[in-house]
């Protein structure tokens, strides 16, 4: 299922790539889409819904 998050502090393509890579390394996440515009809008496809807290501690 796809979930929408807003990630603060992402302002360059390098940051976007790092966040995407880290998210997709999580075993419960199938795919992460991190957008530059609007800044930090993120869609995450995951098997089980993880909380924002769990994602921050990834």
C-alpha distance matrix in Angstrom:
0.0 3.8 6.6 10.3 13.2 16.9 18.8 22.5 25.2 23.8 26.6 27.1 25.6 26.5 24.5 21.4 21.8 22.4 19.4 17.1 18.9 18.8 15.1 14.5 17.2 15.1 14.5 11.1 9.8 9.5 10.2 11.6 13.2 16.1 18.3 22.0 22.3 21.6 22.3 19.5 16.6 13.6 10.0 8.1 5.4 5.8 6.6 8.0 8.0 11.2 13.7 15.5 18.4 16.8 15.6 19.2 20.7 19.0
3.8 0.0 3.8 6.9 10.1 13.5 15.6 19.3 22.0 20.4 23.1 23.7 22.4 23.5 21.5 18.3 19.2 20.0 16.8 14.7 17.1 17.2 13.5 13.4 16.6 15.0 15.2 12.1 9.9 9.6 9.0 9.2 10.1 12.7 14.7 18.4 18.6 17.8 18.5 15.9 12.9 10.0 6.4 5.5 4.3 6.6 9.0 10.1 8.9 11.2 13.1 13.9 17.3 16.1 14.3 17.5 19.7 18.1
6.6 3.8 0.0 3.8 6.7 10.4 12.7 16.3 19.3 18.3 21.2 22.4 21.6 22.7 20.1 17.3 18.7 19.1 15.6 14.3 17.1 16.5 12.9 13.9 16.8 14.9 15.9 12.7 10.7 11.6 10.6 9.6 10.3 11.9 13.8 17.2 17.3 16.1 16.5 13.7 10.8 8.3 5.6 5.3 6.4 7.8 10.5 10.3 7.8 9.3 10.2 10.7 14.3 13.8 12.1 14.9 17.4 16.4
10.3 6.9 3.8 0.0 3.8 7.0 9.8 13.3 16.4 15.5 18.2 19.7 19.4 20.8 18.1 15.4 17.5 18.1 14.5 13.7 17.0 16.6 13.3 14.9 18.0 16.5 18.2 15.4 13.0 14.0 12.1 10.0 9.5 10.0 11.2 14.3 14.1 12.6 13.1 10.5 7.4 5.8 4.6 6.5 9.0 11.0 14.1 13.7 10.8 11.4 11.2 10.4 14.2 14.5 12.3 14.3 17.5 16.8
13.2 10.1 6.7 3.8 0.0 3.8 6.3 9.7 13.0 12.6 15.6 17.6 17.8 18.8 15.7 13.6 16.1 16.1 12.4 12.6 15.9 15.0 12.1 14.6 17.3 15.9 18.2 15.8 13.5 15.3 13.3 10.5 10.2 9.3 10.7 13.2 13.4 11.7 11.2 8.1 6.2 5.1 6.3 7.8 11.1 12.5 15.8 14.9 11.7 11.0 10.0 7.9 11.6 12.6 10.1 11.4 14.8 14.7
16.9 13.5 10.4 7.0 3.8 0.0 3.8 6.5 9.9 9.9 12.7 15.2 16.0 17.3 14.1 12.4 15.5 15.6 12.1 13.1 16.6 15.7 13.6 16.4 19.0 18.1 20.8 18.9 16.4 18.1 15.8 12.4 11.4 9.3 9.8 11.3 11.3 9.3 8.2 5.5 4.8 5.9 8.7 10.8 14.4 16.0 19.3 18.5 15.3 14.1 12.5 9.6 12.8 14.4 11.8 11.8 15.6 15.8
18.8 15.6 12.7 9.8 6.3 3.8 0.0 3.8 6.7 6.9 10.3 12.7 13.8 14.4 10.9 10.0 13.1 12.6 9.3 11.2 14.3 13.3 11.9 15.1 17.2 16.7 20.0 18.6 16.2 18.2 15.8 12.2 11.5 8.7 9.8 10.6 11.8 10.4 8.0 4.6 6.4 6.9 10.2 11.6 15.4 16.7 20.2 19.4 16.5 14.6 13.0 9.6 12.0 13.5 10.5 9.7 13.4 13.6
22.5 19.3 16.3 13.3 9.7 6.5 3.8 0.0 3.8 5.8 8.7 11.9 14.0 14.5 11.0 11.1 14.6 13.8 11.2 13.8 16.6 15.5 14.9 18.2 20.0 19.7 23.1 22.1 19.8 21.8 19.3 15.6 14.7 11.4 11.7 11.3 12.4 10.9 7.9 6.0 8.8 10.3 13.9 15.4 19.2 20.4 23.9 23.0 19.9 17.7 15.7 12.1 13.7 15.8 13.1 11.3 14.8 15.6
25.2 22.0 19.3 16.4 13.0 9.9 6.7 3.8 0.0 3.8 6.1 9.2 11.9 12.1 8.7 10.0 13.3 12.5 10.9 13.9 16.3 15.4 15.7 18.9 20.4 20.7 24.4 23.9 21.4 23.3 20.6 16.9 15.9 12.3 12.3 11.0 12.7 12.0 8.4 7.4 11.0 12.5 16.2 17.6 21.4 22.7 26.2 25.6 22.9 20.5 18.7 15.0 16.2 18.0 15.1 12.9 16.0 16.5
23.8 20.4 18.3 15.5 12.6 9.9 6.9 5.8 3.8 0.0 3.8 6.1 8.3 8.9 5.8 6.4 10.0 10.0 8.6 11.1 13.8 13.7 14.0 16.7 18.6 19.4 23.0 22.6 19.8 21.1 18.2 14.4 13.0 9.3 9.2 7.8 10.3 10.3 6.6 5.6 9.4 10.6 14.3 15.9 19.5 21.3 24.9 24.8 22.4 20.4 19.3 15.8 17.5 18.6 15.2 13.7 16.8 16.4
26.6 23.1 21.2 18.2 15.6 12.7 10.3 8.7 6.1 3.8 0.0 3.8 7.1 8.5 6.8 7.8 11.1 11.8 11.4 13.5 16.0 16.6 17.1 19.5 21.4 22.7 26.2 25.9 22.9 23.8 20.6 16.9 14.9 11.2 10.0 7.2 9.6 10.3 6.8 7.8 11.3 13.1 16.7 18.7 22.3 24.4 28.1 28.3 25.9 24.0 23.0 19.5 21.2 22.4 19.0 17.5 20.4 20.0
27.1 23.7 22.4 19.7 17.6 15.2 12.7 11.9 9.2 6.1 3.8 0.0 3.8 5.4 5.4 6.4 8.8 10.2 10.9 12.5 14.5 15.8 16.8 18.6 20.4 22.3 25.7 25.9 22.7 23.2 19.9 16.5 14.6 11.1 10.2 7.5 10.7 12.2 9.3 9.9 13.1 14.2 17.4 19.2 22.4 24.6 28.3 28.9 27.0 25.2 24.7 21.4 23.1 23.7 20.1 18.9 21.5 20.4
25.6 22.4 21.6 19.4 17.8 16.0 13.8 14.0 11.9 8.3 7.1 3.8 0.0 3.8 5.4 5.0 6.2 8.7 9.9 10.5 12.2 14.3 15.4 16.4 18.5 20.7 23.9 24.2 20.9 20.9 17.5 14.5 12.6 9.8 9.3 7.4 11.0 13.0 10.7 10.8 13.3 13.6 16.3 17.8 20.7 23.0 26.6 27.7 26.2 24.7 24.7 21.9 23.7 23.7 19.9 19.4 21.7 20.0
26.5 23.5 22.7 20.8 18.8 17.3 14.4 14.5 12.1 8.9 8.5 5.4 3.8 0.0 3.8 5.4 5.2 6.3 8.7 9.9 10.7 12.4 14.3 15.5 16.8 19.3 22.6 23.5 20.4 20.8 17.9 15.0 14.0 11.4 12.0 10.6 14.4 16.0 13.2 12.6 15.3 15.1 17.7 18.5 21.3 23.1 26.6 27.6 26.2 24.3 24.4 21.6 22.9 22.6 19.0 18.1 20.0 18.2
24.5 21.5 20.1 18.1 15.7 14.1 10.9 11.0 8.7 5.8 6.8 5.4 5.4 3.8 0.0 3.8 5.5 5.2 6.1 8.5 9.9 10.6 12.2 14.2 15.6 17.4 21.0 21.5 18.6 19.6 16.7 13.5 12.8 9.7 10.7 9.7 13.3 14.4 11.1 9.8 12.9 12.7 15.6 16.4 19.5 21.1 24.6 25.1 23.5 21.3 21.1 18.1 19.3 19.3 15.8 14.6 16.8 15.4
21.4 18.3 17.3 15.4 13.6 12.4 10.0 11.1 10.0 6.4 7.8 6.4 5.0 5.4 3.8 0.0 3.8 5.5 5.3 6.1 8.6 10.1 10.6 12.2 14.4 16.1 19.4 19.6 16.3 16.8 13.7 10.3 9.1 6.1 7.4 7.4 11.1 12.3 9.7 8.0 10.3 9.7 12.4 13.4 16.4 18.5 22.1 22.9 21.3 19.7 19.8 17.1 19.0 18.8 15.0 14.7 17.2 15.4
21.8 19.2 18.7 17.5 16.1 15.5 13.1 14.6 13.3 10.0 11.1 8.8 6.2 5.2 5.5 3.8 0.0 3.8 5.6 5.2 6.1 8.6 10.0 10.6 12.4 14.9 18.0 18.8 15.6 15.7 12.8 10.3 9.8 8.1 10.0 10.5 14.2 15.6 13.4 11.7 13.4 12.0 13.9 14.1 16.5 18.4 21.8 23.0 22.1 20.4 21.2 18.9 20.5 19.6 15.9 16.0 17.7 15.3
22.4 20.0 19.1 18.1 16.1 15.6 12.6 13.8 12.5 10.0 11.8 10.2 8.7 6.3 5.2 5.5 3.8 0.0 3.8 5.5 5.1 6.1 8.6 10.0 10.7 13.1 16.6 17.7 15.0 16.0 13.7 11.2 11.8 10.0 12.5 12.9 16.5 17.5 14.7 12.5 14.6 13.0 15.0 14.6 17.1 18.2 21.4 22.2 21.2 19.1 19.6 17.3 18.2 17.3 13.8 13.4 14.7 12.3
19.4 16.8 15.6 14.5 12.4 12.1 9.3 11.2 10.9 8.6 11.4 10.9 9.9 8.7 6.1 5.3 5.6 3.8 0.0 3.8 5.5 5.2 6.1 8.5 10.0 11.4 15.0 15.4 12.6 14.1 11.7 8.8 9.6 7.7 10.7 11.8 15.0 15.5 12.8 9.9 11.7 9.8 11.8 11.4 14.3 15.3 18.7 19.2 17.9 15.7 16.1 13.6 15.0 14.2 10.5 10.4 12.3 10.2
17.1 14.7 14.3 13.7 12.6 13.1 11.2 13.8 13.9 11.1 13.5 12.5 10.5 9.9 8.5 6.1 5.2 5.5 3.8 0.0 3.8 5.6 5.2 6.1 8.7 10.4 13.5 13.8 10.5 11.1 8.4 5.8 6.8 6.3 9.8 11.8 14.9 15.7 13.8 10.9 11.7 9.1 10.1 9.4 11.8 13.3 16.7 17.9 17.0 15.5 16.6 14.8 16.7 15.3 11.7 12.7 14.4 11.7
18.9 17.1 17.1 17.0 15.9 16.6 14.3 16.6 16.3 13.8 16.0 14.5 12.2 10.7 9.9 8.6 6.1 5.1 5.5 3.8 0.0 3.8 5.5 5.2 6.3 9.2 12.1 13.5 10.8 11.4 9.6 8.3 10.2 10.1 13.4 15.1 18.5 19.4 17.3 14.5 15.5 12.8 13.4 12.0 13.6 14.4 17.3 18.7 18.4 16.7 18.2 16.7 17.9 16.0 12.7 13.6 14.4 11.1
18.8 17.2 16.5 16.6 15.0 15.7 13.3 15.5 15.4 13.7 16.6 15.8 14.3 12.4 10.6 10.1 8.6 6.1 5.2 5.6 3.8 0.0 3.8 5.5 5.2 7.1 10.7 12.0 10.1 11.9 10.9 9.4 11.8 11.5 15.0 16.7 19.8 20.3 17.9 14.6 15.8 13.0 13.8 11.9 13.8 13.7 16.5 17.1 16.7 14.4 15.6 14.1 14.7 12.7 9.6 10.4 10.7 7.4
15.1 13.5 12.9 13.3 12.1 13.6 11.9 14.9 15.7 14.0 17.1 16.8 15.4 14.3 12.2 10.6 10.0 8.6 6.1 5.2 5.5 3.8 0.0 3.8 5.4 5.6 9.0 9.3 6.9 9.0 8.0 6.5 9.5 9.9 13.6 16.0 18.7 18.8 16.9 13.4 13.7 10.5 10.7 8.3 10.2 10.1 13.1 13.7 13.1 11.2 12.8 11.7 13.0 10.9 7.6 9.5 10.5 7.3
14.5 13.4 13.9 14.9 14.6 16.4 15.1 18.2 18.9 16.7 19.5 18.6 16.4 15.5 14.2 12.2 10.6 10.0 8.5 6.1 5.2 5.5 3.8 0.0 3.8 5.4 7.6 8.5 5.7 6.5 5.9 6.2 9.6 11.1 14.8 17.5 20.2 20.6 19.1 15.9 15.8 12.3 11.6 8.9 9.4 9.5 12.2 13.8 14.1 13.0 15.3 14.9 16.3 13.7 10.8 13.2 13.7 10.2
17.2 16.6 16.8 18.0 17.3 19.0 17.2 20.0 20.4 18.6 21.4 20.4 18.5 16.8 15.6 14.4 12.4 10.7 10.0 8.7 6.3 5.2 5.4 3.8 0.0 3.8 6.2 8.7 7.4 8.9 9.4 9.9 13.3 14.4 18.1 20.4 23.4 23.8 21.9 18.6 18.9 15.5 15.1 12.2 12.5 11.7 13.5 14.8 15.5 13.9 16.2 16.0 16.5 13.5 11.3 13.3 12.7 8.9
15.1 15.0 14.9 16.5 15.9 18.1 16.7 19.7 20.7 19.4 22.7 22.3 20.7 19.3 17.4 16.1 14.9 13.1 11.4 10.4 9.2 7.1 5.6 5.4 3.8 0.0 3.8 5.5 5.5 8.3 9.7 10.3 14.0 15.2 19.0 21.6 24.1 24.1 22.4 18.8 18.7 15.2 14.4 11.1 11.2 9.4 10.8 11.5 12.2 10.4 13.0 13.4 13.8 10.4 8.9 11.5 10.8 7.3
14.5 15.2 15.9 18.2 18.2 20.8 20.0 23.1 24.4 23.0 26.2 25.7 23.9 22.6 21.0 19.4 18.0 16.6 15.0 13.5 12.1 10.7 9.0 7.6 6.2 3.8 0.0 3.8 5.6 7.7 10.4 12.2 16.0 17.8 21.6 24.5 26.9 26.9 25.5 21.9 21.4 17.7 16.2 12.5 11.4 8.9 9.0 10.2 12.2 11.2 14.5 15.7 16.1 12.5 11.7 14.7 13.7 10.5
11.1 12.1 12.7 15.4 15.8 18.9 18.6 22.1 23.9 22.6 25.9 25.9 24.2 23.5 21.5 19.6 18.8 17.7 15.4 13.8 13.5 12.0 9.3 8.5 8.7 5.5 3.8 0.0 3.8 6.6 9.5 11.2 14.9 16.9 20.5 23.7 25.6 25.3 24.3 20.7 19.6 15.9 13.9 10.2 8.8 5.6 5.6 6.5 8.5 8.3 11.9 13.6 14.6 11.1 10.5 14.1 13.7 11.1
9.8 9.9 10.7 13.0 13.5 16.4 16.2 19.8 21.4 19.8 22.9 22.7 20.9 20.4 18.6 16.3 15.6 15.0 12.6 10.5 10.8 10.1 6.9 5.7 7.4 5.5 5.6 3.8 0.0 3.8 5.8 7.4 11.1 13.3 16.9 20.2 22.1 22.0 21.1 17.6 16.5 12.7 10.7 7.0 5.9 4.3 6.5 8.3 9.2 9.0 12.2 13.1 14.8 11.9 10.1 13.5 14.0 11.1
9.5 9.6 11.6 14.0 15.3 18.1 18.2 21.8 23.3 21.1 23.8 23.2 20.9 20.8 19.6 16.8 15.7 16.0 14.1 11.1 11.4 11.9 9.0 6.5 8.9 8.3 7.7 6.6 3.8 0.0 3.8 7.1 10.4 13.5 16.8 20.2 22.0 22.3 21.8 18.7 17.2 13.5 10.9 7.7 5.4 5.4 7.3 10.3 11.6 12.3 15.5 16.3 18.4 15.6 13.6 16.9 17.6 14.5
10.2 9.0 10.6 12.1 13.3 15.8 15.8 19.3 20.6 18.2 20.6 19.9 17.5 17.9 16.7 13.7 12.8 13.7 11.7 8.4 9.6 10.9 8.0 5.9 9.4 9.7 10.4 9.5 5.8 3.8 0.0 3.8 6.7 10.0 13.1 16.5 18.4 18.8 18.4 15.6 14.1 10.5 8.3 5.9 5.1 7.2 10.2 12.7 13.0 13.4 15.9 15.9 18.4 16.2 13.4 16.4 17.7 14.7
11.6 9.2 9.6 10.0 10.5 12.4 12.2 15.6 16.9 14.4 16.9 16.5 14.5 15.0 13.5 10.3 10.3 11.2 8.8 5.8 8.3 9.4 6.5 6.2 9.9 10.3 12.2 11.2 7.4 7.1 3.8 0.0 3.8 6.3 9.8 13.1 15.1 15.5 14.8 11.8 10.7 7.1 5.8 4.5 6.3 8.7 12.3 14.0 13.2 13.0 14.7 13.9 16.6 15.0 11.7 14.1 16.1 13.4
13.2 10.1 10.3 9.5 10.2 11.4 11.5 14.7 15.9 13.0 14.9 14.6 12.6 14.0 12.8 9.1 9.8 11.8 9.6 6.8 10.2 11.8 9.5 9.6 13.3 14.0 16.0 14.9 11.1 10.4 6.7 3.8 0.0 3.8 6.4 10.0 11.7 12.3 12.1 9.8 8.3 5.5 5.1 6.3 8.6 11.7 15.4 16.9 15.7 15.6 16.8 15.5 18.5 17.6 14.1 16.0 18.5 16.2
16.1 12.7 11.9 10.0 9.3 9.3 8.7 11.4 12.3 9.3 11.2 11.1 9.8 11.4 9.7 6.1 8.1 10.0 7.7 6.3 10.1 11.5 9.9 11.1 14.4 15.2 17.8 16.9 13.3 13.5 10.0 6.3 3.8 0.0 3.8 6.9 9.1 9.7 8.7 6.4 6.1 4.4 6.5 8.4 11.6 14.3 18.0 19.0 17.3 16.5 16.9 14.8 17.7 17.4 13.7 14.7 17.6 15.8
18.3 14.7 13.8 11.2 10.7 9.8 9.8 11.7 12.3 9.2 10.0 10.2 9.3 12.0 10.7 7.4 10.0 12.5 10.7 9.8 13.4 15.0 13.6 14.8 18.1 19.0 21.6 20.5 16.9 16.8 13.1 9.8 6.4 3.8 0.0 3.8 5.4 6.6 6.4 5.8 5.4 6.1 8.5 11.4 14.4 17.4 21.2 22.1 20.1 19.6 19.6 17.3 20.3 20.5 16.9 17.5 20.7 19.2
22.0 18.4 17.2 14.3 13.2 11.3 10.6 11.3 11.0 7.8 7.2 7.5 7.4 10.6 9.7 7.4 10.5 12.9 11.8 11.8 15.1 16.7 16.0 17.5 20.4 21.6 24.5 23.7 20.2 20.2 16.5 13.1 10.0 6.9 3.8 0.0 3.8 5.8 4.8 6.2 7.4 9.2 12.1 14.9 18.1 21.0 24.7 25.5 23.4 22.5 22.2 19.4 22.1 22.7 19.1 19.0 22.2 21.0
22.3 18.6 17.3 14.1 13.4 11.3 11.8 12.4 12.7 10.3 9.6 10.7 11.0 14.4 13.3 11.1 14.2 16.5 15.0 14.9 18.5 19.8 18.7 20.2 23.4 24.1 26.9 25.6 22.1 22.0 18.4 15.1 11.7 9.1 5.4 3.8 0.0 2.9 4.6 7.2 7.2 10.1 12.7 16.1 19.1 22.2 25.9 26.6 24.2 23.7 23.1 20.4 23.4 24.4 20.9 21.0 24.4 23.5
21.6 17.8 16.1 12.6 11.7 9.3 10.4 10.9 12.0 10.3 10.3 12.2 13.0 16.0 14.4 12.3 15.6 17.5 15.5 15.7 19.4 20.3 18.8 20.6 23.8 24.1 26.9 25.3 22.0 22.3 18.8 15.5 12.3 9.7 6.6 5.8 2.9 0.0 3.8 6.3 5.9 9.4 12.1 15.6 18.8 21.7 25.4 25.6 22.9 22.4 21.5 18.8 21.9 23.2 20.0 20.0 23.6 23.1
22.3 18.5 16.5 13.1 11.2 8.2 8.0 7.9 8.4 6.6 6.8 9.3 10.7 13.2 11.1 9.7 13.4 14.7 12.8 13.8 17.3 17.9 16.9 19.1 21.9 22.4 25.5 24.3 21.1 21.8 18.4 14.8 12.1 8.7 6.4 4.8 4.6 3.8 0.0 3.8 5.7 8.9 12.4 15.4 18.9 21.4 25.1 25.2 22.5 21.4 20.3 17.2 19.9 21.2 18.0 17.4 20.9 20.6
19.5 15.9 13.7 10.5 8.1 5.5 4.6 6.0 7.4 5.6 7.8 9.9 10.8 12.6 9.8 8.0 11.7 12.5 9.9 10.9 14.5 14.6 13.4 15.9 18.6 18.8 21.9 20.7 17.6 18.7 15.6 11.8 9.8 6.4 5.8 6.2 7.2 6.3 3.8 0.0 3.8 6.0 9.7 12.2 15.9 18.1 21.8 21.7 19.1 17.8 16.8 13.7 16.4 17.5 14.2 13.8 17.4 16.9
16.6 12.9 10.8 7.4 6.2 4.8 6.4 8.8 11.0 9.4 11.3 13.1 13.3 15.3 12.9 10.3 13.4 14.6 11.7 11.7 15.5 15.8 13.7 15.8 18.9 18.7 21.4 19.6 16.5 17.2 14.1 10.7 8.3 6.1 5.4 7.4 7.2 5.9 5.7 3.8 0.0 3.8 7.0 10.1 13.6 16.2 19.8 19.9 17.2 16.6 15.9 13.4 16.7 17.6 14.5 15.0 18.5 17.9
13.6 10.0 8.3 5.8 5.1 5.9 6.9 10.3 12.5 10.6 13.1 14.2 13.6 15.1 12.7 9.7 12.0 13.0 9.8 9.1 12.8 13.0 10.5 12.3 15.5 15.2 17.7 15.9 12.7 13.5 10.5 7.1 5.5 4.4 6.1 9.2 10.1 9.4 8.9 6.0 3.8 0.0 3.8 6.5 10.1 12.5 16.3 16.6 14.2 13.7 13.7 11.7 15.1 15.2 11.9 13.2 16.5 15.3
10.0 6.4 5.6 4.6 6.3 8.7 10.2 13.9 16.2 14.3 16.7 17.4 16.3 17.7 15.6 12.4 13.9 15.0 11.8 10.1 13.4 13.8 10.7 11.6 15.1 14.4 16.2 13.9 10.7 10.9 8.3 5.8 5.1 6.5 8.5 12.1 12.7 12.1 12.4 9.7 7.0 3.8 0.0 3.8 6.8 9.7 13.3 14.1 12.1 12.5 13.3 12.4 15.9 15.4 12.5 14.7 17.5 16.0
8.1 5.5 5.3 6.5 7.8 10.8 11.6 15.4 17.6 15.9 18.7 19.2 17.8 18.5 16.4 13.4 14.1 14.6 11.4 9.4 12.0 11.9 8.3 8.9 12.2 11.1 12.5 10.2 7.0 7.7 5.9 4.5 6.3 8.4 11.4 14.9 16.1 15.6 15.4 12.2 10.1 6.5 3.8 0.0 3.8 6.2 9.9 10.8 9.4 9.8 11.5 11.3 14.4 13.1 10.4 13.3 15.5 13.6
5.4 4.3 6.4 9.0 11.1 14.4 15.4 19.2 21.4 19.5 22.3 22.4 20.7 21.3 19.5 16.4 16.5 17.1 14.3 11.8 13.6 13.8 10.2 9.4 12.5 11.2 11.4 8.8 5.9 5.4 5.1 6.3 8.6 11.6 14.4 18.1 19.1 18.8 18.9 15.9 13.6 10.1 6.8 3.8 0.0 3.8 7.1 9.1 8.9 10.4 13.0 13.7 16.6 14.7 12.6 16.0 17.6 15.4
5.8 6.6 7.8 11.0 12.5 16.0 16.7 20.4 22.7 21.3 24.4 24.6 23.0 23.1 21.1 18.5 18.4 18.2 15.3 13.3 14.4 13.7 10.1 9.5 11.7 9.4 8.9 5.6 4.3 5.4 7.2 8.7 11.7 14.3 17.4 21.0 22.2 21.7 21.4 18.1 16.2 12.5 9.7 6.2 3.8 0.0 3.8 5.6 6.3 7.9 11.2 12.8 15.1 12.6 11.3 15.0 16.0 13.8
6.6 9.0 10.5 14.1 15.8 19.3 20.2 23.9 26.2 24.9 28.1 28.3 26.6 26.6 24.6 22.1 21.8 21.4 18.7 16.7 17.3 16.5 13.1 12.2 13.5 10.8 9.0 5.6 6.5 7.3 10.2 12.3 15.4 18.0 21.2 24.7 25.9 25.4 25.1 21.8 19.8 16.3 13.3 9.9 7.1 3.8 0.0 3.8 6.7 8.9 12.6 15.0 16.8 14.0 13.6 17.4 17.8 15.7
8.0 10.1 10.3 13.7 14.9 18.5 19.4 23.0 25.6 24.8 28.3 28.9 27.7 27.6 25.1 22.9 23.0 22.2 19.2 17.9 18.7 17.1 13.7 13.8 14.8 11.5 10.2 6.5 8.3 10.3 12.7 14.0 16.9 19.0 22.1 25.5 26.6 25.6 25.2 21.7 19.9 16.6 14.1 10.8 9.1 5.6 3.8 0.0 3.8 6.2 9.7 12.7 14.2 11.6 12.1 15.8 16.1 14.7
8.0 8.9 7.8 10.8 11.7 15.3 16.5 19.9 22.9 22.4 25.9 27.0 26.2 26.2 23.5 21.3 22.1 21.2 17.9 17.0 18.4 16.7 13.1 14.1 15.5 12.2 12.2 8.5 9.2 11.6 13.0 13.2 15.7 17.3 20.1 23.4 24.2 22.9 22.5 19.1 17.2 14.2 12.1 9.4 8.9 6.3 6.7 3.8 0.0 3.8 6.6 9.5 11.5 9.8 10.1 13.6 14.6 13.9
11.2 11.2 9.3 11.4 11.0 14.1 14.6 17.7 20.5 20.4 24.0 25.2 24.7 24.3 21.3 19.7 20.4 19.1 15.7 15.5 16.7 14.4 11.2 13.0 13.9 10.4 11.2 8.3 9.0 12.3 13.4 13.0 15.6 16.5 19.6 22.5 23.7 22.4 21.4 17.8 16.6 13.7 12.5 9.8 10.4 7.9 8.9 6.2 3.8 0.0 3.8 6.6 8.0 6.0 6.6 10.1 10.8 10.5
13.7 13.1 10.2 11.2 10.0 12.5 13.0 15.7 18.7 19.3 23.0 24.7 24.7 24.4 21.1 19.8 21.2 19.6 16.1 16.6 18.2 15.6 12.8 15.3 16.2 13.0 14.5 11.9 12.2 15.5 15.9 14.7 16.8 16.9 19.6 22.2 23.1 21.5 20.3 16.8 15.9 13.7 13.3 11.5 13.0 11.2 12.6 9.7 6.6 3.8 0.0 3.8 5.2 5.1 6.4 8.6 10.0 10.9
15.5 13.9 10.7 10.4 7.9 9.6 9.6 12.1 15.0 15.8 19.5 21.4 21.9 21.6 18.1 17.1 18.9 17.3 13.6 14.8 16.7 14.1 11.7 14.9 16.0 13.4 15.7 13.6 13.1 16.3 15.9 13.9 15.5 14.8 17.3 19.4 20.4 18.8 17.2 13.7 13.4 11.7 12.4 11.3 13.7 12.8 15.0 12.7 9.5 6.6 3.8 0.0 3.8 5.5 5.0 6.1 8.7 9.9
18.4 17.3 14.3 14.2 11.6 12.8 12.0 13.7 16.2 17.5 21.2 23.1 23.7 22.9 19.3 19.0 20.5 18.2 15.0 16.7 17.9 14.7 13.0 16.3 16.5 13.8 16.1 14.6 14.8 18.4 18.4 16.6 18.5 17.7 20.3 22.1 23.4 21.9 19.9 16.4 16.7 15.1 15.9 14.4 16.6 15.1 16.8 14.2 11.5 8.0 5.2 3.8 0.0 3.8 5.4 5.1 6.4 8.8
16.8 16.1 13.8 14.5 12.6 14.4 13.5 15.8 18.0 18.6 22.4 23.7 23.7 22.6 19.3 18.8 19.6 17.3 14.2 15.3 16.0 12.7 10.9 13.7 13.5 10.4 12.5 11.1 11.9 15.6 16.2 15.0 17.6 17.4 20.5 22.7 24.4 23.2 21.2 17.5 17.6 15.2 15.4 13.1 14.7 12.6 14.0 11.6 9.8 6.0 5.1 5.5 3.8 0.0 3.8 5.5 5.3 6.5
15.6 14.3 12.1 12.3 10.1 11.8 10.5 13.1 15.1 15.2 19.0 20.1 19.9 19.0 15.8 15.0 15.9 13.8 10.5 11.7 12.7 9.6 7.6 10.8 11.3 8.9 11.7 10.5 10.1 13.6 13.4 11.7 14.1 13.7 16.9 19.1 20.9 20.0 18.0 14.2 14.5 11.9 12.5 10.4 12.6 11.3 13.6 12.1 10.1 6.6 6.4 5.0 5.4 3.8 0.0 3.8 5.4 5.1
19.2 17.5 14.9 14.3 11.4 11.8 9.7 11.3 12.9 13.7 17.5 18.9 19.4 18.1 14.6 14.7 16.0 13.4 10.4 12.7 13.6 10.4 9.5 13.2 13.3 11.5 14.7 14.1 13.5 16.9 16.4 14.1 16.0 14.7 17.5 19.0 21.0 20.0 17.4 13.8 15.0 13.2 14.7 13.3 16.0 15.0 17.4 15.8 13.6 10.1 8.6 6.1 5.1 5.5 3.8 0.0 3.8 5.5
20.7 19.7 17.4 17.5 14.8 15.6 13.4 14.8 16.0 16.8 20.4 21.5 21.7 20.0 16.8 17.2 17.7 14.7 12.3 14.4 14.4 10.7 10.5 13.7 12.7 10.8 13.7 13.7 14.0 17.6 17.7 16.1 18.5 17.6 20.7 22.2 24.4 23.6 20.9 17.4 18.5 16.5 17.5 15.5 17.6 16.0 17.8 16.1 14.6 10.8 10.0 8.7 6.4 5.3 5.4 3.8 0.0 3.8
19.0 18.1 16.4 16.8 14.7 15.8 13.6 15.6 16.5 16.4 20.0 20.4 20.0 18.2 15.4 15.4 15.3 12.3 10.2 11.7 11.1 7.4 7.3 10.2 8.9 7.3 10.5 11.1 11.1 14.5 14.7 13.4 16.2 15.8 19.2 21.0 23.5 23.1 20.6 16.9 17.9 15.3 16.0 13.6 15.4 13.8 15.7 14.7 13.9 10.5 10.9 9.9 8.8 6.5 5.1 5.5 3.8 0.0
